[in-house]
């Protein structure tokens, strides 16, 4: 396989791996060769375009700072123009698991490096599906974040308005961790203060009513995935695919392709002998497009986006096949444009509609599904992807967006605990459960005579003995916490609570007068224990 355009000597990689520290210590990192790595040429799969940067792209720098070790630069469809992995002068990247079949592109080498075990994680880019198509065809996880939240500085542009930096990994927790590192270390577009940090327990999942071009075997696999979500409590609704798929065609068949010419068209014109014929025909085809065509197509895109998003009102995520077919290399050679276009059927519209996405494998080899959500609802997409794959997300790193999105802690002790009657007040706000906690041993626990019953947690004076009270920690966006506080009934209140580790967090408290008249249940050390003992109610 022609996976690598430049691979570092094993001795260098091994030495750096042994010395690495941080959240990704020792993880071997492959980098798509349209993303800068200091001291290594960036070619974008065009030797005559090559330059050697003196600093890493911010996304690369963030991963390296966390202990990831760059193995090398990977092959790609030239100038990230393609979804097949066959458009490179460095050679075709064959599927690492299915010889004779395409790898998918344009992040072909990055996906193949992870699938073959040569790397643990890999940076890709995604404009039309390049961070998702190769993931599906190799049984990998591919996370494509909301446009712009990861800096694209140091990335050779394809379509600047829609380009994203992505991650490939063999499993969801590692991909999640790597995305968190990149998002924190290479920030871009600012996150709003009102985002959902988790999917609801029983999400509403949309699927297309019609799935054109989908391989019959894969159609069955997709239906099994939908059925598994339904079994987990999801509500499945059908939506019309027409506006989504119409927008997908605009990316290459319309005037939006002018962005590709704006990015590298001057170089393509000046070096025709250096350009892959198919790539050249696409980029040069945009050179003489009149400006009014672009204006017209952008207006059409706005209309399609409005129609599509209206169909998703009340929906948490959209679930689609990632690709409809897995073509052979020979099939692509025989009809490179049409086959490539079919591969983008369910991916091209994503960035045009400002959606985030997580591509995950299924039990059917080479077939994957993609969970799509609205901009900045990356955590929602991640949660649904975890349910599809049966992945238990590491509670120490519950969701990569929580590393960058504004979020506040809330410690709860009673009716808002998981499984208790008011939990929905938190999950309805997109709050994220982060696990059990315990207070410092300076508190009193009492049961209020309310409907439903609620605990009163109050701090005892320094000269009195208290107990440690068990609770749970949740994360909410600033706007969600504000809405929650605005609806909080008396005598409940929020205040600072000291946990066992000495840290102070926002937590539930109660007015002193109400707590004094309530039944003391401190001896149980927690609400659930008191309920089990019949001490409440």
Number of C-alpha atoms within 10 A of each C-alpha: 13 16 27 24 21 17 15 13 10 10 9 12 17 15 11 18 18 11 11 19 15 12 15 21 19 22 23 25 28 31 28 32 35 29 29 29 26 15 12 20 21 27 26 29 27 20 15 13 17 15 14 13 16 12 14 19 19 23 29 26 19 22 28 24 18 20 21 27 29 25 25 27 30 32 37 41 31 27 27 33 28 29 30 34 31 27 28 24 16 18 18 22 31 24 28 23 16 15 12 14 20 26 33 35 36 34 39 35 36 35 44 33 28 23 24 14 12 16 24 23 31 30 29 33 30 31 28 32 32 34 34 37 35 36 37 28 29 25 24 28 32 34 31 30 30 24 26 18 22 25 21 22 16 18 24 21 24 25 23 16 14 19 22 29 28 25 29 36 27 22 19 26 21 20 23 25 19 28 28 22 25 28 25 19 21 20 19 15 11 13 16 12 14 18 25 26 32 27 24 21 14 14 20 20 24 25 18 17 12 12 16 13 13 18 15 11 11 20 16 13 20 23 12 15 20 22 13 14 20 16 10 14 12 20 16 18 14 14 15 17 17 15 18 24 19 16 25 25 16 19 23 19 13 18 21 23 22 25 21 23 23 16 17 18 19 13 14 20 16 9 12 12 11 17 23 20 12 15 20 20 13 19 25 21 16 21 17 9 15 11 10 10 14 17 13 13 17 17 12 15 23 15 13 20 19 13 15 20 14 11 16 20 8 11 18 24 25 23 26 21 27 28 28 23 20 22 18 18 21 12 14 18 12 10 10 17 15 11 19 18 17 19 25 25 25 26 28 25 25 25 25 24 22 18 22 27 33 31 32 28 25 20 13 14 15 21 28 30 27 29 28 29 28 21 18 24 24 29 27 30 27 31 22 28 24 18 14 19 16 10 14 12 17 14 10 8 15 23 24 23 28 22 18 17 22 19 24 17 20 24 30 24 26 26 20 21 22 19 9 12 13 15 16 18 14 22 22 14 22 23 27 26 22 19 14 15 18 20 22 20 17 20 22 22 29 25 24 23 15 10 8 12 14 21 28 28 26 20 20 14 10 8 6 9 11 19 20 22 24 23 24 19 20 22 23 29 24 18 18 23 19 11 12 14 13 9 9 11 8 9 15 19 14 16 14 15 23 19 21 16 10 10 11 15 17 16 22 22 23 22 15 13 9 16 22 14 12 15 16 18 20 19 15 19 20 22 25 18 15 19 14 10 10 9 14 20 13
